[in-house]
Amino acid sequence: MTTDISPAAPSPAPPPTAEAKPGRQQTLLQEILSGSWLVSLLAIVLALLVGGVLIAVANAEVVAAAKNILSAPGAFFSTVFSTVGDAYSALFRGAVFDWNARTPERAIRPLTESLVSATPLILTGLGIALAFRSGLFNIGGQGQVILGATVAGFLGYALPLPPVVHMLVAALGGIIGGAIWAGIAGVLKAKTGANEVIVTIMLNSIAGYLLGYLLKQSWFTHTQSANPQSRAIDESAQMFLLLPPPFRLHFGFILAILATIFVWWLLERSTIGFEFKAVGANPHAARTAGISVAKVTVLVMVIAGGLAGLGGAAQVLGTEDKLTGGIAGSIGFDAITVALLGRSKPLGTFFAGLLFGAFKAGGYLMQSQTGTPIDIVLVVQSVIVLLIAAPPLVRSIFHLPAPVLKRKES
């Protein structure tokens, strides 16, 4: 009589549950944010090189010189370098310092214009970076900017309040508007497991259509204009200028600095910030340690939306002075790149916002003086996104060693 001692067949692995998906999603996010500062810098260099190639290809003189490249290669390369150099020189003069300006005020005005353009990008980028550090893909910055601008703008011309108080009330309204809009995605994520990427993208569209509807209502716009725009923001609600005209740099930039300090303190010095990062690193371990992942999810999205809403408030109260259908521009989408380029660190996001603000401000002078399409700037930004999202690609191009990954003890 023999006894069958063959090992039992292993039981089939259980099917993946809904909780496994966020883990893979967070791993992907951690890989994207794991790039070093060198990788980010090299991504910018590569993007500028790609932009230089496109500038050369789009130039008629370069195309004409290319026809004689075999007989006169020196002339071809001289034309290329001159064309690309002139374009990037104009970009710098339009973004930082214009040494051809007739007055000192005009010479330094490009730098202030870059700071103006960077202000909403920094504020919105901080909100997106905070969500990224907490393991959440907040792709809804655009909708949160729109809601923040909508509420802040409406309060800016609908309420009769004294100066300073009016500005603070309108800015607070922008924060609340963005916080509520992002909080919707946070609650759905925490209560139902809804993917925040899908929800925030849909909320972007809803916010845009909502603003378009409101701009057709006379009770909201307080004007009888046939154009879809609101009445001008009251002077008492406008963010005051930090420098006299013709400079446009306003109090919103100070708010961007304060917001950067706040996010740094929140993540690095506060207990709740520790919980944010713990959930972002490993939600299952955080839950085991007694951290409420649902509470963290909602709170992160509310704070992130509030920062983006403040970015929208700064845009309407400090720069545009009225509500229009395009009040948000592409701020919410550009802020995603700003957060990724800054590696979702407060200081890095701040400087990345300054860089993208400089791109935006300098692109106009580059186009007007050299004829280079301003779309080249958008291509450069897009290439930065591509390279930041793929750190191994940058490392392979420059033959950089791969980072040493720490293995978890089993």
Secondary structure, DSSP 4 states (H G I P E B T S, - for coil): -----PPPPPPPPPPPPTTHHHHHHHHHHHHHHT--HHHHHHHHHHHHHHHHHHHHHT-HHHHHHHTTTTT-HHHHHHHHHHHHHHHHHHHHHHHT--TT-SSHHHHHHHHHHHHHHHHHHHHHHHHHHHHHHTT-----HHHHHHHHHHHHHHHHHHS---TTHHHHHHHHHHHHHHHHHHHHHHHHHHHH---HHHHHHHHHHHHHHHHHHHTT-HHHH-S--SSSB-PPPPGGGSPPBSS-TT---BTHHHHHHHHHHHHHHHHHH-HHHHHHHHHHH-HHHHHHTT--HHHHHHHHHHHHHHHHHHHHHHIIIIII-S-BTTTTTTHHHHHHHHHHHTTT-HHHHHHHHHHHHHHHHHHHHHHHHH---THHHHHHHHHHHHHHT-HHHHHHHTTPPPPPPPPPP-
